[in-house]
Amino acid sequence: MIIEPKVRGFICTTAHPAGCAQNVKNQIAFVKGKGEFKGPKKVLVLGASTGYGLSSRIAAAFGSRAATIGVGFEKPASGSRTASAGWYNTAAFEQEAQKEGLYAKTLIGDAFSQEMKEKVIDLIRSGLGKVDFVVYSIAAPRRTAPDGNTYSSVLKPIGRAYSDKTIDLKTRAIVPVSVQPASEQEIHDTIKVMGGEDWALWMDALANAGVLEQNARTVAYSYIGPEVTYPLYRSGTIGMAKEDLEATAKKISERLAGISGSAYVSVNKALVTQSSAAIPVVPLYITLLFRLMKEKGIHEDCIAQMDRLFREKLFNLENMPVLDGEGRLRVDDWELRPEIQREIEKNWPAVCTENLEELADIKGYWKDFYNLFGFEVDGVDYSADISPEMAIPSVN
Ligand code: NAD
């Protein structure tokens, strides 16, 4: 069949297998182009199918020749319905890994569940013995916790309503946005979903099962961003969850002291992913940011970020993580450069529908958005007939 994009709000309900496969190949080529680095060898990636998690898996496998186990929440094709993009990404990743003799297995399902933790531990035992690095890159709208309750996350300010402007990406117009403050319950529930609790449960489960190597490391991802988005991001409900995640890193490090293990949070750059597209105001900031970073030649995508994180910050030549004053890894350093943020502060109040094309990289945003689902990828023939079926080799 011919597969075309069907965009509904923040997501695209179709995905293109050949386009997703090409994206994965491009990411692999990027990492291989930089040469090998001395990094982890047996890696578990939670949230491995898209965005930062997928790029982490690729950087570890093709930069450090690591065996990888990935976990993702994805759907296979069914009838004429395509699979999700993360499904195709994972199928392509495993195929490329196999070609190079790299161990790669994937479990599809709910990473928040106890059942998945047990399955992963069994797979580590049978396939790798132990792991030396765990990436926690889950971004989810809801979580069923061990208490049996299902919690939902919200993207809201705290304390008072927030009014500013955002971009309507469809009409390319700047429109007002107003978000009411979160209730105490919503703050609590967002921390339950996007805070550190599940990361700590994973690390406890892996440690108790004895499947972590001596000196094992783990990393989870956070975001800070510019002051203009603080009310909705860093000082909002998601920011509270990120603070909880950062505090959890310290607790996990203490618990892993017996094996000299350590847990880190890396603060990453704002990028177009399935998760960030859903955050109000952030897409407008991203379009302004990309324009400036591209102009200055310092724009990075997910794979460039994860490659730099592993190669230069976490597994650098000295094998000494490069941390900020609060113990965090920072690959948002280029985004937060004063010369970039000064321009953002100047452009933010000035940007309107009329000067949008001049100040913001709308074209780049849309290309990235379509690319997430395997569309508009250079070199792919979208007029060719293609089957939506694509097997992930390790998944039945
Ligand atoms: P993403 O939506 O691209 O990826 C999320 C991953 O989580 C996918 O692999 C998905 O399958 C998986 N997942 C979701 N629910 C799951 C479940 N219940 N069980 C198993 N897997 C599940 O998101 P992303 O933007 O790459 O986000 C990853 C992390 O990076 C998040 O913590 C996010 O806050 C952080 N981050 C993102 C940005 C950004 O701009 N996108 C910036 C800094 C930090």
Boltz pocket constraint, residues with backbone or C-beta under 6 A from the ligand:
constraints:
  - pocket:
      binder: B
      contacts: [[A, 46], [A, 47], [A, 48], [A, 49], [A, 50], [A, 51], [A, 52], [A, 53], [A, 54], [A, 71], [A, 72], [A, 73], [A, 74], [A, 86], [A, 109], [A, 110], [A, 111], [A, 112], [A, 136], [A, 137], [A, 138], [A, 139], [A, 140], [A, 142], [A, 221], [A, 222], [A, 223], [A, 266], [A, 267], [A, 268], [A, 269], [A, 270], [A, 271], [A, 272], [A, 273], [A, 274], [A, 275], [A, 276]]
      max_distance: 6.0
